[in-house]
Amino acid sequence: MEGKAIIFSAPSGAGKTTIVHSLLDRIPSLRFSISATTRSKRPTEIDGRDYYFLSVEDFHSKQESGELLEWEEVYSGTFYGTLQSEVERIWADGNHVIFDVDVKGGKKLKQIFGGQALSVFVKVKSEEVLRERLQMRNTEDDETLNMRVSKAAEEMKEEVHFDKVVLNENLDVAINEAESLVKNFISIK
């Protein structure tokens, strides 16, 4: 039996990755879909755990051969995508797949999986909150930070395209709300 697809999307800095990792700890039947990307690996990241880090050439090869369910050039020259083999592997093991993807990717995955998927948009109160969170990460230079905040402002308008919206003002409250949404969805036959 195929599992279900749980899709979490948000602007950068909204807290979706923290929420997704909490859900993985709390819901035993969830497995994380590791995305493929062409961006550079951060010092704390591990290939095959955080992302599948691919060259642009390898990424394009997977696009052309149909190995990617969805993909997006999120920033100029930087691609992200979902490998079909990743979803198949998780479902073959009898689990549900959870995605941590950008907003465009989330919308595409919902179109692909339809009623088999729950799409959740994580948002924060304002652009200023996103900027503060991204600055606290200390992983961006000023130019990249401004680019991410500008993109986030556009992405905030996309929440209407998702099944559910979780406001992340208080992380514990947001995690509990997300857990309830996911458990309810996967319990539906």
Buried (B, 14 or more C-beta within 10 A) or exposed (E): EEBBBBBBBBBBBBBBBBBBBBBBEBBEBBBBBBBBBBBEEEEEEEEEEBBBBBEEEEBBEBBEEEBBBBBBEBBEEBBBBBBBEBBEBBBEEEBBBBBBBBBBBBBBBBEBBEEEBBBBBBBBEEBEBBBEBBBEEEEBEEEEBEBBBEBBEEBBEBBEBBBBBBBBEEEEEBBBBBBEBBEEBBEEE
